[in-house]
């Protein structure tokens, strides 16, 4: 299947559009080779042995593609196989020499006004002077997971993001590599599930190998040789102190302590799935995602292993119970939580007001989705499925 698909790449692409050619070859290599995100491919050694055995243009492209995008430990052998195929006077497509040959020239972070939604754009140059861009979104509420991968001619991604009102900030190439590497590792974890589940990650699968190769060309951040300390315990104590100081406050009439405790635990859990895991940091986009997507699907005792940042509230198969007491408690307790967080964090009055406005809007939407009405209905119990 790998050979047949590569033959189709050769027939379809003549190298005139190098971006399209690289996309086709790297995607084909990625979908057929075993990797840390593809459990169902063939081993690199088997693919290279087959490429050399057939000794055809397809074999040459397989070897060239693996030398550029394949597993790091197999790239040296892939180049040797390609050299031997060339030495046998096989008609190797001229464009194979361009695969993966780029130089990074600059990186820009585009972010919204709250620094929640952001995309990294890295510019690359070829020896012919052409420039193209690699664009990667960093999911704000999915641990910073890379998504919405794109490789385009120069100006396409930057123009789209500028038109959308995103703020542009130049960042160093080494910083870009660190952010993108972490995001890609998280994407790989999601891709493992993609093979067995109906996840909407098709475009990211197509570009995983190409974007990964581009990231590898970026310089690494130099780090000291000293031991790094693990501050997980300090973080846990800090979060516990925040929660303790909130739940020790007097509970207003109408709030159910159990439901209030569940809401706080959900807020803490959700913050740990954010790109910025600060439990005190709340913004209008974060509030919307928490109330409208995370909270309705979270039940006491859940952990983040089952959390899917792409899951939408009310999709078929989702089921939970939300009675009027729980809704009323969230209506009352969550704005108190926002005020508590703002005071502890030292947020401005303007930021707090924007957060409270976002909470009011999202809580109304939650009530409408659960009950069908924005008006509280005493004693009602709703099951959403």
Buried (B, 14 or more C-beta within 10 A) or exposed (E): EBBEBBBEBBEEBEBEEBBBBBBBBBBBBBBBBBBEBBEEBBEBEEBBEBBBEBBBBBBBBBBBBBBBBBBEEBBEBBBBBBEBBBEEEBEBBEBBEBBBEBEBEBBBBBBBEBBBBBBBBBBBBEEEEEBBBBBBBBBBBBBBBBBEBBBBEBEBBBEBBEEEEBEEEEBEBBBBBBBBBBBBBBBBEBBEEBEEEEBEBEEBBBBBBBBBBBBBBBEEEEEEEEEEEEEEEEBEEBBEEBBEEBEEEEBEEEBBEEBBBBBBBBBBBBBBBBBEBBBBBBBBBBBBBBBBBBBBBBEEEEEEEEBBBBBEBBEEEEEBEBBBBBBBBBBBBBBBBBBBBBEBBEBEEEBBEBBBEBBBBBBEBBBEBBBEEEEEEEEBEBEBE
